């Protein structure tokens, strides 16, 4: 069983969401993957974070992708990632600041304490 997390986006189009709005948005659930990848539009590599479906292994399209990802805070109950979210508009790509609050949901039996 993979390590499953819930991801809450803390911003919308670069603007920080107030608490009353952020609690109305459903978190996305999946397996968090983070790796360096080449971004052709930037002509360089970037630390990229995305969510993957735990059953199929396919990327979750509605979860978005976080580029130039930085770990801001890590605690046992949650951690925060920040970076750039790229949103495709009709004829362009807009890049916004984004932060993800990541909380663990479950882990495999071998990771559980005895």
C-alpha positions as CSV (number, residue, x, y, z in Angstrom):
1,X,0.0,0.0,0.0
2,X,1.6,3.4,-1.0
3,X,1.9,6.4,1.2
4,X,-1.2,8.5,0.6
5,X,-1.5,12.2,1.4
6,X,-4.1,14.9,1.1
7,X,-3.1,18.2,-0.5
8,X,-4.8,21.5,0.2
9,X,-4.0,24.4,-2.2
10,X,-3.4,27.5,0.0
11,X,-3.6,30.0,-3.0
12,X,-5.9,30.6,-5.9
13,X,-4.4,32.4,-8.9
14,X,-1.5,33.6,-6.7
15,X,-3.7,35.1,-4.0
16,X,-3.7,33.6,-0.5
17,X,-7.0,32.0,0.3
18,X,-8.7,33.2,3.5
19,X,-9.4,30.4,6.0
20,X,-13.2,30.4,5.4
21,X,-12.6,29.8,1.6
22,X,-9.8,27.3,1.9
23,X,-11.9,25.1,4.1
24,X,-14.6,24.9,1.4
25,X,-12.2,23.5,-1.2
26,X,-11.9,19.7,-1.1
27,X,-8.4,18.4,-0.8
28,X,-6.9,16.2,-3.5
29,X,-5.8,12.7,-2.3
30,X,-3.0,10.7,-3.9
31,X,0.6,9.7,-3.7
32,X,3.0,12.7,-3.7
33,X,5.9,12.4,-6.1
34,X,8.8,14.9,-6.3
35,X,11.7,14.9,-8.6
36,X,13.9,17.0,-10.8
37,X,12.6,17.2,-14.4
38,X,13.5,19.2,-17.5
39,X,11.0,21.9,-18.2
40,X,11.2,22.7,-22.0
41,X,9.5,26.1,-21.7
42,X,12.1,27.2,-19.2
43,X,15.0,25.4,-20.9
44,X,16.2,24.1,-17.5
45,X,15.5,21.6,-14.8
46,X,13.1,22.2,-11.9
47,X,12.0,20.4,-8.8
48,X,8.5,19.2,-9.7
49,X,5.8,17.9,-7.3
50,X,2.6,16.2,-8.5
51,X,0.0,13.8,-7.2
52,X,-0.4,10.3,-8.6
53,X,-3.5,8.0,-8.4
54,X,-2.6,5.3,-5.8
55,X,-4.4,2.6,-7.8
56,X,-3.5,3.3,-11.4
57,X,-0.2,5.3,-11.0
58,X,-1.6,7.9,-13.4
59,X,-1.0,11.6,-12.6
60,X,-4.0,13.3,-11.1
61,X,-4.8,16.0,-13.7
62,X,-7.1,18.1,-11.4
63,X,-4.3,18.3,-8.8
64,X,-2.0,20.4,-10.9
65,X,1.8,20.4,-10.8
66,X,4.1,22.5,-8.6
67,X,7.3,23.7,-10.2
68,X,10.5,25.0,-8.4
69,X,9.1,23.2,-5.4
70,X,10.6,24.1,-2.0
71,X,9.9,22.4,1.4
72,X,9.0,25.3,3.7
73,X,8.0,23.5,6.8
74,X,8.0,19.8,7.9
75,X,6.3,18.5,11.0
76,X,5.1,15.0,11.8
77,X,1.5,15.8,11.2
78,X,1.9,18.0,8.0
79,X,4.3,19.8,5.8
80,X,4.2,22.8,3.5
81,X,5.5,23.0,-0.1
82,X,5.7,26.2,-2.1
83,X,6.4,26.8,-5.8
84,X,5.0,27.9,-9.0
85,X,1.7,26.6,-10.5
86,X,1.3,26.8,-14.3
87,X,-2.3,27.3,-15.5
88,X,-3.1,27.1,-19.2
89,X,-5.4,29.8,-20.4
90,X,-6.9,29.8,-23.9
91,X,-3.7,31.0,-25.7
92,X,-1.2,31.3,-22.9
93,X,0.3,29.8,-19.8
94,X,0.1,31.8,-16.6
95,X,2.4,31.1,-13.7
96,X,1.2,31.8,-10.2
97,X,2.7,31.4,-6.7
98,X,1.2,28.4,-5.0
99,X,1.6,26.6,-1.6
100,X,0.4,23.1,-0.7
101,X,-0.4,21.9,2.7
102,X,0.3,18.2,2.7
103,X,-1.1,15.9,5.4
104,X,-0.5,12.1,5.5
105,X,-3.6,9.9,5.3
106,X,-2.2,6.4,5.5
107,X,1.0,4.4,5.1
108,X,2.0,0.8,4.4
109,X,2.0,-1.8,7.2
110,X,5.8,-1.8,7.2
111,X,5.9,1.9,8.1
112,X,3.6,1.7,11.1
113,X,5.2,1.6,14.5
114,X,5.2,-1.6,16.5
